Every structure is written in C-alpha cells, then in structure tokens.
Amino acid sequence: MRSWRQRRRVSQLDLAIEADVSARHISFLETGRARPSREMVMKLAEELEVPLRHRNRLMVSAGFAPVYPEREVRAPEMEVVRQALEKILAGHEPYPAVVVDAVWNLVAANSAAGMFMEGVPAELLQEPVNVMRLSLHPDAMGGRLLNLAEVRAHLLHQLRRQAEMSGNGLLAELHDELASYTYPGVDLNVAHVPGPADILVPLRIAAGDRVLSMFTTIATFGTPVDVTVSELAIETFWPNDEETAAAFRGERG
C-alpha cells in the first residue's frame, strides 16, 4: 500500500483524510502494526486508483480472497464485451482501429488497420503482436513515419508514464526496448515546435506516393469490475486532412 501511495504522490495525512481515518492508522497499516479490514483495503485502493489486477494482490497480501475476476476475452461470459468491441471496430471503417491490452498487445483490429502490418517482417507479427513495437520499430511503422522524432518522443513519454502509474514492469521493459531502437540518418533530437494552427501531434506516414496524416483517440470501458476488461483500450485513428480521408475511402487524388 505504501508503494502505491508514494507512486500517487499522496501523503499519509492526505490519504487518511480521503479515507476518513487517522494518519496514525494509515501508518500502522503500512508498517504492519495494524491489520486492515477487507473494506478498508478496498477503500484505500479506490482512493489511490490502484488497477484492479493490483487490488486483487493487495487483498491477497492482507489475507483476503481476490475480489475481481479475470476472464479471457474469448470466454463465453465476455460475449457482450466482444460484441461491443466488434461494433466499435466495424463502425470506425474505413479508418483504422485496434484494441490493445495493458501492455499494448493487439487483441483485435478492423480491416483498415491492416495498413500498419504491410511490409512488416514476419517475426514482428508473431503472437502477441505489440502495437507500440509496430509503431516504432525501424522495420515497421518507425521506418515510415515522416515525423518520427516527435512521435517517438511522445510515445516513449506515454509508456514511461504508464509504467510509473501502473506499476507494470512489462511496460518499463517495453519502454527500454523501444528507446534502444536506432534509425540511421534520422536526427531524433529534431522536434517540431507547435505553431498557431497546430491542435494535435499527427502521425505522418509515407504510403506510396501519398502522405497519410492521422491523429488518435483512446477509449476504455467505464466502471469495469473484471481485470481483463479494465485493461482493454480501443485506439481509433482519424484523418487529419481531406487527402488522408480520401485515401482511406479509396479515392485517388
């Protein structure tokens, strides 16, 4: 519990106020001088926004059974979730959309997302396919991004932040792997300074004789009580200009 409190940069006093207990009690819980109730573990985990997977671990460490189930996406009980994902992915055509898990492994994708796999070496497409790895690997999208330096900086910052906030060591390992990639002839220190007309950092991708410019949005399920569902994210790609929109519609400029 202490590590999660420190990760959230919350003092014992602040946590005690939010949980409606004394700071002394929080201190006793963290040092093992007091044993928390099941309800107290749940309350403190909620206040600290601990991921469901780690809430289960906190419950076990406190001597209680895990609270949140973890089902495979393909499990029969997850049919309603699969249907929702399929509708979102299909509804976003003709633009790309993917579903990823907690470490950015690909769970599902629509047909338009196939553009991200074109020309990618077979070893990068072996299960599990990692979307972040595809995005920055020099033999995948990393070799096609025309604004690689700024996209790389943004994605690495995002990964590092996620690793810190989630306590997921696999994300930290993925960050270090991606940060080690080299791109001969590319100056990774060149950063675009946002101008008055800029709204978002786009992905500018070379696609044959065209340049596709896209931005992304990420959505998650609200109020999940299943570990797997809580870790799913839907990333949708949107055209940043009419030329890109026309390309996805199959129109020639």
Salt bridges, closest charged atoms under 4 A:
GLU30 OE1 - ARG2 NE 3.66
GLU30 OE2 - ARG5 NE 2.60
GLU46 OE1 - ARG55 NH1 2.77
GLU70 OE2 - ARG53 NH2 2.90
GLU79 OE1 - ARG82 NH2 2.47
ASP176 OD1 - HIS175 ND1 3.18
GLU177 OE2 - ARG133 NE 2.74
ASP198 OD2 - HIS192 NE2 2.90
ASP209 OD2 - ARG252 NH2 3.32
ASP226 OD2 - ARG71 NH1 2.83
GLU231 OE2 - ARG53 NE 2.83
GLU242 OE2 - ARG249 NH2 2.41
GLU251 OE2 - ARG249 NE 2.96
